[in-house]
Amino acid sequence: MDYPVKIPRCMSTQHPDNVTAPFFAEDTVLGSEDEIKEAYYAFSHLGCDEQMWDCEGKEVDSFVVRKLLTRYKEYFMEHRLGEELFLTMRVPNPTVEREEAKVLLETLESLPRAYDTAKACHPENPAPIFEVILPMTTSARCPKRIFLYYRDFVAGKQDKVFCDGDVCIAD
């Protein structure tokens, strides 16, 4: 994979604690639909070129790419995710947060779907998500495990055939 030359300058994180709810919120506790609006607002109005999508310790909207690209289609046709704007998943570290380990796997499994969604919206769209943030990393082995898992068990399974003489999973 070719990584983009552009390095983001300003990352927005999801809604820090505030005295009042933001204008786009439906309630005082932000739900997943509010988080979609928040990401769009950070990109389109605040000028952030990267949004951290927190997949740790809460229910996560794993269709964030689809919702952004379909609800704000004109904006993201002009400002492409993965090229000019970046969505970076903050995933649980299974070495430290063992009870959240499956959330990491679910998040990694959602990345190919996000890629397919971006391609369906526009054939020239790059991969919308290609990096993750791993908190509380204690050694180089932690991110290496995630890379190898993704390479071998998520992306790597596309070349496996269902049974002898059958089509591969990618087909």
N, C-alpha and C positions, 0 to 999 in steps of 0.2 A: 504494500500500500504506500502510495506517495502521500506524505504529510504536507499540509499546506504550508506555504512560506510564511504566511501571516501569523504572528504571535499575538494573541489577545492582550489588550492593554488594561481592560477594566472588567472584572468579574463581579457579577451580582450574586449574592446568596439569597436563599429564600427567606422572606419576611422575618426579620428580627423582631424581637418583642417591641411593641410600640405602645404608647399611651392610648391611642385610638386605632381602630381598624382602618386600613387604607380605603380610599374611595371606591375601589373596584370590588371590595369584599362583600359577600352576601351576608356574612355574620361576623361576630367578633373572633371566632376561631376560623381561620382560613381553611377551606376545603380544597379538594383537588381542582375543581373548576376555577377557583380563585387563583390557584397557583399557575394555571395556564395563562390567565390574564396578566398575572404578575410578571411572568417570563416575557410575554409580548411587550408589556409596558417597559420593562428594563431595557429591552432591545430598541424599541421604536421611539421611546420618549426620553429615556435617561442616557442613551448613547452607550450603554454597556455592550461589549461585543462578546461576552461570555456569560452564561448563566449556569450556576451550579444547581443541579437537580438532586436534591437530597433523597436518597433511597434508604436511609438509615433510621430505624426506630419509629416508623409510622407507616400508615397505608400509603402506597405510592401509586400514582397514576402512570401505568406503564405504556399508555398510549399518548404520551406527551408530544411526540413528534407528529403523529397523525393529527392531533387536535390543533397544534400550532400551524401546520402546513395547510390544513383545510379551512380553519376559521379565519386565518390571516393570510390567505393565499397570495394576494397581490403583493403584500409586504415581503413575504418570503420568496417570491419569484425574483424580486429585485435584490434581496439580501439573503443569500443562501446559507442555510445551516451547513456547517462543515467546511465552509469556504471563507465567508466573511464573518459569520456569526457562529458561536460555538455553544453547544449544550454538553456539559460535562457532568456525568453521574458521580455522586459521592456514594460509594458503596460501603456496606459494613465490612469490617476486617474480621474474618472468621477465626483468626488466631486469637483475637482478644474478645470478640463478641460471638461466642459459639452459638448462642440461641438465635442469632440473626444470620447464620451462615447460608441458609437456603434463600434468603432475600438476595444475597450476592448472586447465587446461581440463577434465580429468576430474572434479575436485572441483566445479566450477561446473555441469557436466552432471548431477551427482548431486543437486543441490538440488531440482529439480522432482520427482524420485522420492521424496525425503524428504517433500516436501509431500503427495504423493499417499498415501504410507504413513500420515502423520498423519491425513489426512482419512478414510482407510479404517478406522482405529482408532476414530475418533470424528468425526462430521461437523462438530462445532463447534471442532475443533482448529485453532489458527492455524498459519501457516507456522512450522515448527520451527526453521528456520535462515534468518536474513535479513541477517546481517552476516558479513563475513570480516575477518580480521586480515592485513594486508599488511606483513611485516617489511621493514626496510631501504629504506623509501620515500625516494626522493631528490627527488621533485617531485610536484606535484598531478596531473601527467599520468599517473603510475603507477596510482593508484586509479581515475582517470577512465577509463583504457583498460579496466580490469576491469569497471567498471560498464557501459560501452558494449558490450563483448563480451557480457556476460550479457544485457543488454536486447535487443540486436539478434540474437544468434546462438543463445542458449539459450532464453530465454523468448520471444523474438520469432518463433522458427520455428513456434510452435504455430498461427499463423494462415496459414501457407503451405499451399497445396493441392498434392496429389501431382501432379496433371495437370489440364488444363482439364476442368471439369465434375465433378471428383471431390471427395471430402471433404477437409477440412483436417487437418493433423497432430493437432490437439487432439481431433478426432473419432475 
